[in-house]
Amino acid sequence: MRRLTFSPIRLATILTALTLPTCFSLPHLDPGNRVLDDFNEDAHLTPTWSAFSPWVCVPFINRRQEGSDAGQDGGLGGEFDAGQLANPDGGQPVSCSVGPGDGDKPANNQALVSTFDIVAPSGSDPFGVAITTTTTSGSVVDLTGFTQLLIDAELYSTTVGQAMLPSGTKLEVELGCSTNVRDTAIDQSVNITTEAVGWPQIPALPLEMFSSIPASPIQTCLATVDSISFKVQLGRATPGTPIGGTLELDNIAFK
């Protein structure tokens, strides 16, 4: 058998090729969406994103400050007054559970179901229902790396003898940032068809379109988010009028 031999020059060339950095052309991979919650049946009301605590559902009246336009549209930091809206039958005004969801969407058929049965208050203060999750104590999340909020939602009346929710009822999303010294929350209205038969198609919500009152840059708030709320702000109704409805949420994600 003939023994292989290497010249010093050839050996140096081989060693150089082995020790020099090698460049590879790797495709850019989309990390995918950050799912806030897809309401997996086993998780109950605990969000998929572990940075957030279980969802709570409460009624609210957004008290207007005297001599102002009420400033921001409320937040869990003091403008929610959960004790003023009563159930006409004396029970809990708002319930919060996981139930059948949007069967056309993967990966499960579960959704958050919040049913409300309240009495319209007197006065002109905005009122309604808030479905909220907060970050774990003392923490915040940075959403500046995302551009859109994706949601599936359905909003409809359940009042006996009343076909529709009060005129002017709307759904809003509020991102809370209580540690921000300038704006403690930013919000955006959701383009949703109420009373739709089945789950309506909801366009993605651009994060850049969230706003505050008075208007100011929102990046600081997006970088320090500590709560996310879906708020059903009900239209005006004669004081004492019973208002019943259901909001269902599913497949909430940031893109």
Buried (B, 14 or more C-beta within 10 A) or exposed (E): EEEEEEEEEEEEEEEEEEEEEEEEEEEEEEEEBBBBBBBBEEBEBBBBBEBBBEBBBBBBBBBBEEEEEBBBBBBBEEBBBBEBBBBBEEEEBBBBEBBEBBEEBEEBBBBBBBBBBBBBBEEEBBBBBBBBBBBEEEEBBEBBEBEBBBBBBBBBBEBEEBEEBBEEBBBBBBBBBBEBEEBBBBBBBBEBEBBEEEBBEBEEBEBEEBBBBEEEEBEBBBBBBBBBBBBBBBBBBEEEBBBBBBBBBBBBBBB
